[in-house]
Amino acid sequence: MKAPLPGWVDIGLIPVVNVLLAFVVVGLIVLAVGVNPFTAVRIMIVGAVGYPEAIGYTLYYTTNFIFTGLAVALAFHAGLFNIGGEGQAYLGGLGVGLVVLALDATLPPVLLIALAVLAAALFGAAWAAIPAYLQAYRGSHIVITTIMFNFIAAAVMVYLMVNVLIAPGSMSPESRAFADAGHLPFIHDLLAYAGITMGQSPLNLAIVWAALCCVFVWVFLWHTPWGFELRTMGHNPSAAIYAGVDIRRMTVLAMCLSGALAGFVGVNEILGVHHRLILNFTAGYGFAGIAVALMGRNHPVGIVLASLLFGMLQQGGAELSFDIPAITREMVVVIQGLIILFCGALAHFTRPWFEALFGALRARSGRTTAAGAAEA
Amino acid sequence: MPDTPPAIELRSIDKSFGPVHANRGVSLSIARGSITGIIGENGAGKSTLMSILYGLYEADSGAILVDGQPVRIKSPRDAIASGIGMVHQHFMLIDTFTVLENVVLGAETGAVLRPSLAAARQELERLGREYGLRVNPDALVGDLPVSEQQRVEILKVLYRGARILILDEPSAVLTPQETEQLFRILQALRDRGATVILITHKLREIMAATDTVFVMRHGQMVAERQTKATNSEELAELMVGRKVRLALDKPACHAEAPALTAERIGLRDGRGVAVLDNIDITVRAGEIVGIAGVSGNGQSELLEVLAGIRAPTTGRLVIGDRAIDAAHPADPAEMRALGLAHVPEDRHRYAMVAPFDATETSVLGYHHEPPFSGRYLMDRRAMAGHCSNLMEHYDVRPRRPELRSSSFSGGNQQKLVLAREIATKPKILLVGQPTRGVDIGAIEFIHRQLVAARDAGCAILVVSVELDEVMALADRILVMYGGQIVGEVEGSAADERTLGLMMANVWRPDAAKAGVP
């Protein structure tokens, strides 16, 4: 048995060291394609947070990561591995699109947006509820079914966009544009009302909704009896049965909440940015949510921090491939992948060294104290 | 051989885990060709000491001598090289491998398996002949009964050339008969020169099997005795550090109206095998009914049915006006609402959530009720207050509600669970293995709490595989065998022989009467 590490090392120092290690490896690769790694890092950082528009883009990406990260984390607390965030996000967007396309001529903006957000939650939840039901009542493993539901979601969306929802006369599979009532306000527009000028970015009010969702998840998991039951089930299903939890219903509930959170990606993308229903707007956010949750230790605060890092990588990486042609788009994906690898999958890679280091430090200070006591 | 050095000598072994001083200056010397018992309460440091000897931990200071030679044991590999082998409490076997494959695993002699297996087969044959350790080498380990799996563990250790065997609580999974068989094997090993170290907290086994016994308390070695020259009372006193009453004197019971009635309960498992068969039980307010029996005769399933974790296949339960049967099952939450509390026999599986803090574990099952929970939100302050209250009244140590449940010792976990369930003032209390893994000092306390709850009018059903415990607690004893109730005895009239015969289902009342002149 090893003595536990101090808290600040565990949640502060180790992640920072992991990020630095990742950058060292990334630097070597960048060097290999003949680019000065320091220039690359500078372009990435400036590109991610160097000016207001960049910050706007970074936060816009962050919003998506928060939604899918929370979705994975909440299911994980219930002992369920929800790989279906991608499909649930896709369906969430469909819900938003259907509501707005049907009602944007009749309803006032506030009501329309509220209904669209609700639809995102319901569609995402419904898409998660089917695998949940199959697991709880029929014993089909949720990892398998949620993966398959991603494919089904993609196929359904292609069918709908190509055959049903496509705008009349359009060549590309897109719906008609939403009326203004169906636009979630951009942050730069809101700031303009307040007299602050900020360059245009896709950042919209969905980020506030993401923050509220973080608070909701935290309160739900750690301060309500249902969250207590959900966590009990995740750690020890037998104890949950003993405590009187209907674990089949709880499985469905947890997955529905998880799916609803993933569905909110549709709010950010469809209601906030594209203002029309399009294909492939989920762009892998559902899968990235797994890494976000892993890195954020399944806690809302950690997820916000991890989402910020992912958002910065996304935005900074885009700038990098734009500025330095030698670094292609694929190269940027490699860089992002390495950072995820070091911070997520290898999160405990450096731990034994820290344990040895702090063990040695402690032993020395212990001996010093003992020696001091002996002298006294 | 008067000058033979001891097989094992430990000199002032010291080991700390952070602030916990698990072993302080422990010295002992174990003669070759003997069976030595190491006894002590949970947390007394016996497992730590043996883990040091086996190389799982390294001592902070102190020396280990094997056959008089100082050795440095940094890993189990070193221990095995020094001829020390360990049979763990939880078997380290692979169910889907054969006995032979399990024995060879990790001791293969090359890239091709066949020669290793052939050599191992011969060696197993020899070991089986010499020590009476007969196991079919081609059987799948998963198909073997627990007692034979344990033999495979012992064979594994012997196959690696161990001359010194450490057995950690070996009887925890065995019936009394199997335990006796095990002791015969250990004696055969000793007679052929092996040295056996037996770690246990069961006094009875120490008295039955060992030559010498060491007693540990609070990380120190407090006594060494020749087994012949001591007795259970003295050892118990040495373990706890004060006089212990192994018997419980309790006032006569005043049983009142039935609180829980089970009528012709039957249960079939997934394969359709009847695990419970026509069970009739009545528990009255103010009495303790004890269920005795060898582990695995349906007691666990009976508790699960009574607690609402499983619905009975046939028959029904009656609590007050509510009748529960296959068509009208009640889940554990409804059972609690009916006034039934349940201390499960497997507390790690059912009664607590290891990573939760003690505060959260102290409301498990009652988390929906005021004052712990309002309409939507839980009141953590009320929960923490409740937890410290329980800890105070039941002497749970350390008194720190914010610690992880799994960081408490077994006895303290059990006291917390018991406190949680009794605190609700239930009408019916089901208790499975009330003192499994609990220190002798805490056993006495837990028994007194149960009797106090009984005297307050609670109907209590105790299931235990410890015959002494059932006899000490119960006002009425029912014996289970093969999923049926095969005998009933008044608590005051119970004797070990009769109960033992009932547990083996060979009790013939007439024959017994005929046997008495």
Interface residues (C-beta under 8 A of the other chain):
Chain A: M1 A3 V219 H223 T224 P225 F228 E229 R231 T232 H235 N236 S238 A239 I241 Y242 A243 G244 V245 D246
Chain B: F17 G18 Y57 A307 I309 D331 P332 A333 E334 M335 R336 H342 P344 R349 Y350 A351 M352 V353 A354 P355 F356 E360 L364 G365 H367 H368 S373 Y376 L377 M378 R380
